[in-house]
Amino acid sequence: MRPRQKPTVTEARDLVWDRPVPAKRPAPGPLTRERIVRAAVALADKRGLEGVSLRKVAAKLNVGPMRIYGYTSTKEGLLELMVDAVYGEIAETPPIRVDWRDALRSIARRTRKAAKRHTWFVDLLGGRAHLGPNALAHLEGSLAALAGTRGFEDIDTALQALRIVNAYVVGAIRGEASELQAELQTGMNESAWQEATWPYLERVIATGRFPMIAKVVKEAHHPSPDAAFETGLEWVVRGIAAALVNHERGEPQEAKSRSSASK
Protein backbone atom coordinates (compact mmCIF):
# COMPACT_ATOMS: atom_id res chain seq x y z
CA MET A 1 0.00 0.00 0.00
CA ARG A 2 1.47 3.32 -1.10
CA PRO A 3 1.77 6.00 1.55
CA ARG A 4 -0.51 9.00 1.08
CA GLN A 5 1.36 11.79 -0.62
CA LYS A 6 1.51 15.19 0.92
CA PRO A 7 -0.51 17.88 -0.91
CA THR A 8 1.44 20.23 -3.08
CA VAL A 9 1.75 23.88 -2.16
CA THR A 10 -0.89 24.80 -4.75
CA GLU A 11 -3.32 22.19 -3.47
CA ALA A 12 -2.76 23.26 0.12
CA ARG A 13 -3.64 26.82 -0.78
CA ASP A 14 -6.71 25.78 -2.73
CA LEU A 15 -8.72 24.90 0.36
CA VAL A 16 -12.46 25.20 0.16
CA TRP A 17 -12.37 27.46 3.19
CA ASP A 18 -10.10 29.89 1.39
CA ARG A 19 -12.51 30.34 -1.53
CA PRO A 20 -14.57 33.55 -1.38
CA VAL A 21 -18.27 33.11 -1.00
CA PRO A 22 -19.97 33.99 -4.32
CA ALA A 23 -22.02 37.16 -4.31
CA LYS A 24 -25.66 36.55 -3.64
CA ARG A 25 -27.88 36.74 -6.68
CA PRO A 26 -31.39 38.06 -6.33
CA ALA A 27 -33.92 35.31 -6.70
CA PRO A 28 -35.74 35.66 -10.02
CA GLY A 29 -39.29 36.90 -9.71
CA PRO A 30 -42.26 34.96 -11.00
CA LEU A 31 -42.05 34.49 -14.75
CA THR A 32 -44.81 36.21 -16.71
CA ARG A 33 -45.47 36.97 -20.35
CA GLU A 34 -44.92 40.65 -19.60
CA ARG A 35 -41.44 40.01 -18.14
CA ILE A 36 -40.49 37.87 -21.12
CA VAL A 37 -41.61 40.53 -23.58
CA ARG A 38 -39.86 43.35 -21.72
CA ALA A 39 -36.62 41.37 -21.75
CA ALA A 40 -36.96 40.56 -25.46
CA VAL A 41 -37.71 44.20 -26.34
CA ALA A 42 -34.70 45.36 -24.32
CA LEU A 43 -32.45 42.92 -26.22
CA ALA A 44 -33.83 44.04 -29.58
CA ASP A 45 -33.45 47.72 -28.70
CA LYS A 46 -29.78 47.11 -27.91
CA ARG A 47 -28.75 44.47 -30.48
CA GLY A 48 -31.47 44.36 -33.13
CA LEU A 49 -33.65 41.40 -34.01
CA GLU A 50 -30.63 39.20 -34.65
CA GLY A 51 -29.80 39.59 -30.95
CA VAL A 52 -33.11 38.07 -29.87
CA SER A 53 -33.70 34.37 -29.28
CA LEU A 54 -35.58 32.31 -26.74
CA ARG A 55 -32.31 31.23 -25.13
CA LYS A 56 -30.97 34.78 -24.91
CA VAL A 57 -34.19 35.98 -23.32
CA ALA A 58 -34.01 33.10 -20.84
CA ALA A 59 -30.43 34.01 -20.00
CA LYS A 60 -31.37 37.65 -19.46
CA LEU A 61 -34.11 36.57 -17.06
CA ASN A 62 -31.83 34.05 -15.34
CA VAL A 63 -34.18 31.14 -16.06
CA GLY A 64 -33.93 27.96 -18.06
CA PRO A 65 -35.07 28.05 -21.73
CA MET A 66 -37.76 25.46 -21.03
CA ARG A 67 -39.59 27.98 -18.86
CA ILE A 68 -39.77 30.35 -21.84
CA TYR A 69 -41.14 27.56 -24.03
CA GLY A 70 -44.18 27.43 -21.77
CA TYR A 71 -45.16 30.86 -23.11
CA THR A 72 -43.96 30.59 -26.71
CA SER A 73 -42.06 27.80 -28.41
CA THR A 74 -40.84 29.77 -31.45
CA LYS A 75 -38.99 32.99 -32.17
CA GLU A 76 -41.86 33.98 -34.48
CA GLY A 77 -44.24 33.84 -31.55
CA LEU A 78 -41.85 35.91 -29.46
CA LEU A 79 -41.61 38.54 -32.21
CA GLU A 80 -45.39 38.73 -32.39
CA LEU A 81 -45.53 39.41 -28.66
CA MET A 82 -42.90 42.12 -29.06
CA VAL A 83 -44.79 43.79 -31.90
CA ASP A 84 -47.95 43.85 -29.82
CA ALA A 85 -46.08 45.45 -26.95
CA VAL A 86 -45.07 48.32 -29.24
CA TYR A 87 -48.65 48.66 -30.46
CA GLY A 88 -49.52 49.12 -26.81
CA GLU A 89 -47.34 52.24 -26.86
CA ILE A 90 -48.99 53.49 -30.05
CA ALA A 91 -52.63 52.87 -29.15
CA GLU A 92 -54.37 56.02 -27.99
CA THR A 93 -56.07 55.96 -24.60
CA PRO A 94 -58.71 57.30 -24.37
CA PRO A 95 -59.90 56.99 -28.00
CA ILE A 96 -59.11 59.88 -30.35
CA ARG A 97 -61.88 62.48 -30.45
CA VAL A 98 -60.66 65.13 -32.89
CA ASP A 99 -61.11 66.13 -36.51
CA TRP A 100 -60.33 63.19 -38.80
CA ARG A 101 -57.33 65.00 -40.27
CA ASP A 102 -55.81 65.48 -36.82
CA ALA A 103 -56.66 61.87 -36.00
CA LEU A 104 -54.68 60.60 -38.98
CA ARG A 105 -51.78 62.92 -38.16
CA SER A 106 -51.79 61.67 -34.56
CA ILE A 107 -51.76 58.03 -35.65
CA ALA A 108 -48.83 58.67 -37.99
CA ARG A 109 -46.80 60.61 -35.44
CA ARG A 110 -47.33 58.08 -32.64
CA THR A 111 -46.31 55.23 -34.94
CA ARG A 112 -43.14 57.03 -36.00
CA LYS A 113 -42.30 57.94 -32.40
CA ALA A 114 -42.59 54.30 -31.32
CA ALA A 115 -40.52 53.15 -34.31
CA LYS A 116 -37.74 55.59 -33.37
CA ARG A 117 -37.67 54.11 -29.86
CA HIS A 118 -37.65 50.58 -31.26
CA THR A 119 -35.79 50.69 -34.59
CA TRP A 120 -36.45 46.98 -35.23
CA PHE A 121 -40.22 47.50 -35.20
CA VAL A 122 -40.46 48.62 -38.81
CA ASP A 123 -38.88 45.36 -39.99
CA LEU A 124 -41.91 43.50 -38.65
CA LEU A 125 -44.50 45.69 -40.38
CA GLY A 126 -45.97 45.43 -43.84
CA GLY A 127 -47.06 41.80 -43.82
CA ARG A 128 -50.31 40.30 -42.63
CA ALA A 129 -52.31 42.05 -39.98
CA HIS A 130 -51.15 41.60 -36.40
CA LEU A 131 -53.84 40.10 -34.19
CA GLY A 132 -52.56 40.80 -30.70
CA PRO A 133 -54.84 42.66 -28.26
CA ASN A 134 -52.90 45.93 -28.51
CA ALA A 135 -52.71 45.77 -32.31
CA LEU A 136 -56.45 45.17 -32.51
CA ALA A 137 -57.12 47.98 -30.03
CA HIS A 138 -55.00 50.31 -32.17
CA LEU A 139 -56.93 49.39 -35.32
CA GLU A 140 -60.26 49.68 -33.51
CA GLY A 141 -59.38 53.10 -32.14
CA SER A 142 -58.13 54.31 -35.51
CA LEU A 143 -61.32 53.26 -37.28
CA ALA A 144 -63.45 54.71 -34.47
CA ALA A 145 -61.68 58.05 -34.93
CA LEU A 146 -63.00 58.17 -38.50
CA ALA A 147 -66.42 56.65 -37.84
CA GLY A 148 -69.34 59.02 -38.03
CA THR A 149 -67.33 61.57 -40.01
CA ARG A 150 -68.74 62.74 -43.29
CA GLY A 151 -67.08 60.86 -46.11
CA PHE A 152 -66.15 57.85 -43.99
CA GLU A 153 -69.58 56.26 -43.69
CA ASP A 154 -68.34 53.44 -45.93
CA ILE A 155 -65.96 51.24 -43.92
CA ASP A 156 -63.91 50.56 -47.06
CA THR A 157 -63.17 54.28 -47.33
CA ALA A 158 -61.96 54.40 -43.73
CA LEU A 159 -59.79 51.32 -44.25
CA GLN A 160 -58.26 52.78 -47.41
CA ALA A 161 -57.42 56.04 -45.64
CA LEU A 162 -55.65 54.13 -42.89
CA ARG A 163 -53.78 51.98 -45.42
CA ILE A 164 -52.53 55.09 -47.22
CA VAL A 165 -51.32 56.74 -44.02
CA ASN A 166 -49.73 53.50 -42.82
CA ALA A 167 -47.94 52.98 -46.14
CA TYR A 168 -46.51 56.50 -45.97
CA VAL A 169 -45.39 56.11 -42.36
CA VAL A 170 -43.77 52.72 -42.90
CA GLY A 171 -41.93 54.01 -45.97
CA ALA A 172 -40.72 57.10 -44.14
CA ILE A 173 -39.45 55.33 -41.05
CA ARG A 174 -37.80 52.62 -43.15
CA GLY A 175 -35.88 55.33 -44.97
CA GLU A 176 -34.82 56.86 -41.67
CA ALA A 177 -33.82 53.46 -40.29
CA SER A 178 -31.79 52.72 -43.42
CA GLU A 179 -29.89 55.99 -43.04
CA LEU A 180 -29.15 55.18 -39.40
CA GLN A 181 -27.95 51.70 -40.35
CA ALA A 182 -25.70 53.11 -43.06
CA GLU A 183 -24.22 55.53 -40.56
CA LEU A 184 -23.46 52.70 -38.15
CA GLN A 185 -21.91 50.55 -40.88
CA THR A 186 -19.76 53.25 -42.48
CA GLY A 187 -19.03 55.44 -39.48
CA MET A 188 -20.12 58.48 -41.52
CA ASN A 189 -23.25 60.55 -41.02
CA GLU A 190 -25.11 61.88 -44.05
CA SER A 191 -23.10 65.11 -44.20
CA ALA A 192 -19.79 63.26 -44.07
CA TRP A 193 -20.96 60.81 -46.74
CA GLN A 194 -22.04 63.66 -49.02
CA GLU A 195 -18.68 65.35 -48.59
CA ALA A 196 -16.84 62.11 -49.37
CA THR A 197 -18.85 61.40 -52.53
CA TRP A 198 -19.04 64.99 -53.81
CA PRO A 199 -15.92 64.86 -56.06
CA TYR A 200 -17.43 61.94 -57.99
CA LEU A 201 -20.88 63.52 -58.21
CA GLU A 202 -19.36 66.80 -59.36
CA ARG A 203 -17.61 65.02 -62.25
CA VAL A 204 -20.85 63.25 -63.19
CA ILE A 205 -22.82 66.51 -63.24
CA ALA A 206 -20.11 68.17 -65.34
CA THR A 207 -20.87 65.74 -68.20
CA GLY A 208 -24.21 67.48 -68.73
CA ARG A 209 -26.05 64.15 -68.91
CA PHE A 210 -27.96 64.68 -65.66
CA PRO A 211 -29.50 68.18 -65.69
CA MET A 212 -32.23 67.33 -63.17
CA ILE A 213 -29.75 65.92 -60.70
CA ALA A 214 -27.70 69.09 -61.14
CA LYS A 215 -30.84 71.09 -60.36
CA VAL A 216 -31.38 69.05 -57.19
CA VAL A 217 -27.83 69.70 -56.05
CA LYS A 218 -27.97 73.43 -56.75
CA GLU A 219 -31.54 74.35 -55.83
CA ALA A 220 -33.19 71.72 -53.66
CA HIS A 221 -33.68 72.27 -49.95
CA HIS A 222 -32.72 69.43 -47.68
CA PRO A 223 -35.04 69.55 -44.67
CA SER A 224 -34.48 67.63 -41.46
CA PRO A 225 -36.11 64.19 -41.15
CA ASP A 226 -38.77 65.66 -38.86
CA ALA A 227 -39.63 68.45 -41.29
CA ALA A 228 -39.63 66.10 -44.27
CA PHE A 229 -41.94 63.70 -42.45
CA GLU A 230 -44.40 66.42 -41.52
CA THR A 231 -44.47 67.80 -45.08
CA GLY A 232 -45.10 64.39 -46.57
CA LEU A 233 -47.77 63.62 -43.99
CA GLU A 234 -49.57 66.85 -44.82
CA TRP A 235 -49.58 65.98 -48.51
CA VAL A 236 -51.03 62.57 -47.69
CA VAL A 237 -53.82 64.03 -45.53
CA ARG A 238 -54.66 66.65 -48.15
CA GLY A 239 -54.73 63.97 -50.83
CA ILE A 240 -57.24 61.94 -48.82
CA ALA A 241 -59.35 65.07 -48.28
CA ALA A 242 -59.34 65.78 -52.02
CA ALA A 243 -60.35 62.19 -52.77
CA LEU A 244 -63.29 62.50 -50.37
CA VAL A 245 -64.46 65.69 -52.10
CA ASN A 246 -64.29 64.02 -55.50
CA HIS A 247 -66.21 61.05 -54.15
CA GLU A 248 -68.97 63.28 -52.80
CA ARG A 249 -69.24 64.98 -56.19
CA GLY A 250 -69.80 61.61 -57.76
CA GLU A 251 -66.63 61.73 -59.83
CA PRO A 252 -65.56 58.20 -60.79
CA GLN A 253 -62.60 56.78 -58.93
CA GLU A 254 -59.70 55.93 -61.22
CA ALA A 255 -59.22 52.47 -59.72
CA LYS A 256 -62.89 51.57 -60.22
CA SER A 257 -62.78 52.92 -63.78
CA ARG A 258 -59.80 50.75 -64.64
CA SER A 259 -61.44 47.75 -63.01
CA SER A 260 -64.64 48.22 -65.00
CA ALA A 261 -62.74 48.71 -68.25
CA SER A 262 -60.85 45.48 -67.78
CA LYS A 263 -64.02 43.39 -67.46
C-alpha positions as CSV (number, residue, x, y, z in Angstrom):
1,M,0.0,0.0,0.0
2,R,1.5,3.3,-1.1
3,P,1.8,6.0,1.5
4,R,-0.5,9.0,1.1
5,Q,1.4,11.8,-0.6
6,K,1.5,15.2,0.9
7,P,-0.5,17.9,-0.9
8,T,1.4,20.2,-3.1
9,V,1.8,23.9,-2.2
10,T,-0.9,24.8,-4.7
11,E,-3.3,22.2,-3.5
12,A,-2.8,23.3,0.1
13,R,-3.6,26.8,-0.8
14,D,-6.7,25.8,-2.7
15,L,-8.7,24.9,0.4
16,V,-12.5,25.2,0.2
17,W,-12.4,27.5,3.2
18,D,-10.1,29.9,1.4
19,R,-12.5,30.3,-1.5
20,P,-14.6,33.5,-1.4
21,V,-18.3,33.1,-1.0
22,P,-20.0,34.0,-4.3
23,A,-22.0,37.2,-4.3
24,K,-25.7,36.5,-3.6
25,R,-27.9,36.7,-6.7
26,P,-31.4,38.1,-6.3
27,A,-33.9,35.3,-6.7
28,P,-35.7,35.7,-10.0
29,G,-39.3,36.9,-9.7
30,P,-42.3,35.0,-11.0
31,L,-42.1,34.5,-14.7
32,T,-44.8,36.2,-16.7
33,R,-45.5,37.0,-20.3
34,E,-44.9,40.7,-19.6
35,R,-41.4,40.0,-18.1
36,I,-40.5,37.9,-21.1
37,V,-41.6,40.5,-23.6
38,R,-39.9,43.4,-21.7
39,A,-36.6,41.4,-21.7
40,A,-37.0,40.6,-25.5
41,V,-37.7,44.2,-26.3
42,A,-34.7,45.4,-24.3
43,L,-32.5,42.9,-26.2
44,A,-33.8,44.0,-29.6
45,D,-33.4,47.7,-28.7
46,K,-29.8,47.1,-27.9
47,R,-28.8,44.5,-30.5
48,G,-31.5,44.4,-33.1
49,L,-33.7,41.4,-34.0
50,E,-30.6,39.2,-34.6
51,G,-29.8,39.6,-30.9
52,V,-33.1,38.1,-29.9
53,S,-33.7,34.4,-29.3
54,L,-35.6,32.3,-26.7
55,R,-32.3,31.2,-25.1
56,K,-31.0,34.8,-24.9
57,V,-34.2,36.0,-23.3
58,A,-34.0,33.1,-20.8
59,A,-30.4,34.0,-20.0
60,K,-31.4,37.6,-19.5
61,L,-34.1,36.6,-17.1
62,N,-31.8,34.0,-15.3
63,V,-34.2,31.1,-16.1
64,G,-33.9,28.0,-18.1
65,P,-35.1,28.0,-21.7
66,M,-37.8,25.5,-21.0
67,R,-39.6,28.0,-18.9
68,I,-39.8,30.3,-21.8
69,Y,-41.1,27.6,-24.0
70,G,-44.2,27.4,-21.8
71,Y,-45.2,30.9,-23.1
72,T,-44.0,30.6,-26.7
73,S,-42.1,27.8,-28.4
74,T,-40.8,29.8,-31.4
75,K,-39.0,33.0,-32.2
76,E,-41.9,34.0,-34.5
77,G,-44.2,33.8,-31.6
78,L,-41.9,35.9,-29.5
79,L,-41.6,38.5,-32.2
80,E,-45.4,38.7,-32.4
81,L,-45.5,39.4,-28.7
82,M,-42.9,42.1,-29.1
83,V,-44.8,43.8,-31.9
84,D,-47.9,43.8,-29.8
85,A,-46.1,45.5,-26.9
86,V,-45.1,48.3,-29.2
87,Y,-48.6,48.7,-30.5
88,G,-49.5,49.1,-26.8
89,E,-47.3,52.2,-26.9
90,I,-49.0,53.5,-30.0
91,A,-52.6,52.9,-29.1
92,E,-54.4,56.0,-28.0
93,T,-56.1,56.0,-24.6
94,P,-58.7,57.3,-24.4
95,P,-59.9,57.0,-28.0
96,I,-59.1,59.9,-30.4
97,R,-61.9,62.5,-30.5
98,V,-60.7,65.1,-32.9
99,D,-61.1,66.1,-36.5
100,W,-60.3,63.2,-38.8
101,R,-57.3,65.0,-40.3
102,D,-55.8,65.5,-36.8
103,A,-56.7,61.9,-36.0
104,L,-54.7,60.6,-39.0
105,R,-51.8,62.9,-38.2
106,S,-51.8,61.7,-34.6
107,I,-51.8,58.0,-35.6
108,A,-48.8,58.7,-38.0
109,R,-46.8,60.6,-35.4
110,R,-47.3,58.1,-32.6
111,T,-46.3,55.2,-34.9
112,R,-43.1,57.0,-36.0
113,K,-42.3,57.9,-32.4
114,A,-42.6,54.3,-31.3
115,A,-40.5,53.1,-34.3
116,K,-37.7,55.6,-33.4
117,R,-37.7,54.1,-29.9
118,H,-37.6,50.6,-31.3
119,T,-35.8,50.7,-34.6
120,W,-36.4,47.0,-35.2
121,F,-40.2,47.5,-35.2
122,V,-40.5,48.6,-38.8
123,D,-38.9,45.4,-40.0
124,L,-41.9,43.5,-38.7
125,L,-44.5,45.7,-40.4
126,G,-46.0,45.4,-43.8
127,G,-47.1,41.8,-43.8
128,R,-50.3,40.3,-42.6
129,A,-52.3,42.1,-40.0
130,H,-51.1,41.6,-36.4
131,L,-53.8,40.1,-34.2
132,G,-52.6,40.8,-30.7
133,P,-54.8,42.7,-28.3
134,N,-52.9,45.9,-28.5
135,A,-52.7,45.8,-32.3
136,L,-56.5,45.2,-32.5
137,A,-57.1,48.0,-30.0
138,H,-55.0,50.3,-32.2
139,L,-56.9,49.4,-35.3
140,E,-60.3,49.7,-33.5
141,G,-59.4,53.1,-32.1
142,S,-58.1,54.3,-35.5
143,L,-61.3,53.3,-37.3
144,A,-63.4,54.7,-34.5
145,A,-61.7,58.0,-34.9
146,L,-63.0,58.2,-38.5
147,A,-66.4,56.6,-37.8
148,G,-69.3,59.0,-38.0
149,T,-67.3,61.6,-40.0
150,R,-68.7,62.7,-43.3
151,G,-67.1,60.9,-46.1
152,F,-66.1,57.9,-44.0
153,E,-69.6,56.3,-43.7
154,D,-68.3,53.4,-45.9
155,I,-66.0,51.2,-43.9
156,D,-63.9,50.6,-47.1
157,T,-63.2,54.3,-47.3
158,A,-62.0,54.4,-43.7
159,L,-59.8,51.3,-44.3
160,Q,-58.3,52.8,-47.4
161,A,-57.4,56.0,-45.6
162,L,-55.6,54.1,-42.9
163,R,-53.8,52.0,-45.4
164,I,-52.5,55.1,-47.2
165,V,-51.3,56.7,-44.0
166,N,-49.7,53.5,-42.8
167,A,-47.9,53.0,-46.1
168,Y,-46.5,56.5,-46.0
169,V,-45.4,56.1,-42.4
170,V,-43.8,52.7,-42.9
171,G,-41.9,54.0,-46.0
172,A,-40.7,57.1,-44.1
173,I,-39.4,55.3,-41.0
174,R,-37.8,52.6,-43.2
175,G,-35.9,55.3,-45.0
176,E,-34.8,56.9,-41.7
177,A,-33.8,53.5,-40.3
178,S,-31.8,52.7,-43.4
179,E,-29.9,56.0,-43.0
180,L,-29.1,55.2,-39.4
181,Q,-28.0,51.7,-40.3
182,A,-25.7,53.1,-43.1
183,E,-24.2,55.5,-40.6
184,L,-23.5,52.7,-38.1
185,Q,-21.9,50.6,-40.9
186,T,-19.8,53.2,-42.5
187,G,-19.0,55.4,-39.5
188,M,-20.1,58.5,-41.5
189,N,-23.2,60.6,-41.0
190,E,-25.1,61.9,-44.0
191,S,-23.1,65.1,-44.2
192,A,-19.8,63.3,-44.1
193,W,-21.0,60.8,-46.7
194,Q,-22.0,63.7,-49.0
195,E,-18.7,65.4,-48.6
196,A,-16.8,62.1,-49.4
197,T,-18.9,61.4,-52.5
198,W,-19.0,65.0,-53.8
199,P,-15.9,64.9,-56.1
200,Y,-17.4,61.9,-58.0
201,L,-20.9,63.5,-58.2
202,E,-19.4,66.8,-59.4
203,R,-17.6,65.0,-62.3
204,V,-20.9,63.2,-63.2
205,I,-22.8,66.5,-63.2
206,A,-20.1,68.2,-65.3
207,T,-20.9,65.7,-68.2
208,G,-24.2,67.5,-68.7
209,R,-26.0,64.2,-68.9
210,F,-28.0,64.7,-65.7
211,P,-29.5,68.2,-65.7
212,M,-32.2,67.3,-63.2
213,I,-29.7,65.9,-60.7
214,A,-27.7,69.1,-61.1
215,K,-30.8,71.1,-60.4
216,V,-31.4,69.1,-57.2
217,V,-27.8,69.7,-56.0
218,K,-28.0,73.4,-56.7
219,E,-31.5,74.4,-55.8
220,A,-33.2,71.7,-53.7
221,H,-33.7,72.3,-50.0
222,H,-32.7,69.4,-47.7
223,P,-35.0,69.5,-44.7
224,S,-34.5,67.6,-41.5
225,P,-36.1,64.2,-41.2
226,D,-38.8,65.7,-38.9
227,A,-39.6,68.4,-41.3
228,A,-39.6,66.1,-44.3
229,F,-41.9,63.7,-42.4
230,E,-44.4,66.4,-41.5
231,T,-44.5,67.8,-45.1
232,G,-45.1,64.4,-46.6
233,L,-47.8,63.6,-44.0
234,E,-49.6,66.9,-44.8
235,W,-49.6,66.0,-48.5
236,V,-51.0,62.6,-47.7
237,V,-53.8,64.0,-45.5
238,R,-54.7,66.7,-48.2
239,G,-54.7,64.0,-50.8
240,I,-57.2,61.9,-48.8
241,A,-59.4,65.1,-48.3
242,A,-59.3,65.8,-52.0
243,A,-60.4,62.2,-52.8
244,L,-63.3,62.5,-50.4
245,V,-64.5,65.7,-52.1
246,N,-64.3,64.0,-55.5
247,H,-66.2,61.0,-54.2
248,E,-69.0,63.3,-52.8
249,R,-69.2,65.0,-56.2
250,G,-69.8,61.6,-57.8
251,E,-66.6,61.7,-59.8
252,P,-65.6,58.2,-60.8
253,Q,-62.6,56.8,-58.9
254,E,-59.7,55.9,-61.2
255,A,-59.2,52.5,-59.7
256,K,-62.9,51.6,-60.2
257,S,-62.8,52.9,-63.8
258,R,-59.8,50.7,-64.6
259,S,-61.4,47.7,-63.0
260,S,-64.6,48.2,-65.0
261,A,-62.7,48.7,-68.2
262,S,-60.8,45.5,-67.8
263,K,-64.0,43.4,-67.5
